[in-house]
Amino acid sequence: MRTVTDRASLRPTAAWPAAAWLPAALVLAAAGVVVTLPRQYRIEGLSMAPGLLPGDVVQTGLLPSRDTFRRPRRFERWIVAAPDGTPAIKRVIGLPGETISIVDGDLAIDGLTVLTPPTLLAATASRVPRGTDAGGSRTPRDPGPWLESVPPAIVYDDAECAPAERRTLLPVRDVGLAAVVRIRDSPAADAPLRVLLRVGPRVVPWRIEAAGRYAAVAGRLDGRLVGAAWPIADPPTTHGPRTCLPPGAPTEWQLAMPWPTASDGDQPMLALGITADGLAVDGASGTALVEQFVVWRDLLHRPAADGVVQWRLGSDAFFVLGDFPSASRDSRQWGPLGRRAFQARASDP
């Protein structure tokens, strides 16, 4: 196992057991395939927080040598060689020939803001602690369209995973809701149940026609109103410290439309509601139960310390970033990396 940080060094630790790879390696060697063993890396530092924290272990695929023949793709995590030769784990953001910019905390490629997919948001977003998110109120026993609402408030880019960190906090514009709703009885065919997520001036409705557990996510993200809903399996799972989204997030948003520019500078009101045939469903009545309700904020990208906010990539250059900007050394400091710096793709922990 190896250790990887922003300034990592390799140290000998337990190796992969021969029984796990030797039979396959012998077959491949007999076929003339170059064989390299799977590698494991232990994380030190907060460069990829909150998805990866110190002590986590990531690994490559069974044959990491194959990664030398494929081109890194956007949003993938790779083990790269930093300019000083030490290994680091970073996320691929920019591809050869592109121009990367940081604009108001968002990433832009060739002048267009990059929309974070749900799977990436699940790894990089942070939970807004309840009680400090403008005092969200919950009224499950009162009739009315909303079960829970969060009044507008300024949300900062603080981090629960780094309580000792000292830096100037900046406001984050992109926030949203994530909820898990259990529907115990299938709604009537002529009165489908709707889960409503309110984000500022917009309401995102999701129609539910069968009993089960459902995730619903909506928010303002990268200059857009986004939303997605999907069924999730039993038994109930709770949000861990790593993610604000329920499990099984899709790869693309089901709704992604421009955010109203008139309200761009305002922190949006957030609210969750459940209605059946136009009438509110009591969260304690047994028809519908809100199991989880989380307010999340997006990752806020920060420019390099010298103020540089734009990078033009050459024909063999890639731009990589850490998921926790204030604790990461990456292409903002190093500049773009050539293809030879990419050693192996890192799988999920």
Secondary structure, 3 states (H helix, E strand, C coil): CEEECCCCCCCCCCCCCHHHHHHHHHHHHHCCCCCCCCCEEEECCCCCCCCCCCCCEEECCCCHHHHHHCCCCCCCEEEEECCCCCEEEEEEEECCCCEEEEECCEEEECCEECCCCHHHHHHHCEECCCCCCCCCEECCCCCCCCCEEECCCCCECCCCCCCCCCCCCCECCCEEEEEEEEECCCCCCCCCEEEEEEECCEEEEEEECCCEEEEEEEEEECCEEEEEEEEECCCCCCCCCCCCCCCCCCCCCCEEEECCHHHCCCCCCEEEEEEECCEECCCCCCCEEEEEEEEEECCCCCCCCCCCCEEECCCCEEEEECCCHHHCCCHHHHCCEEHHHEEEECCCC
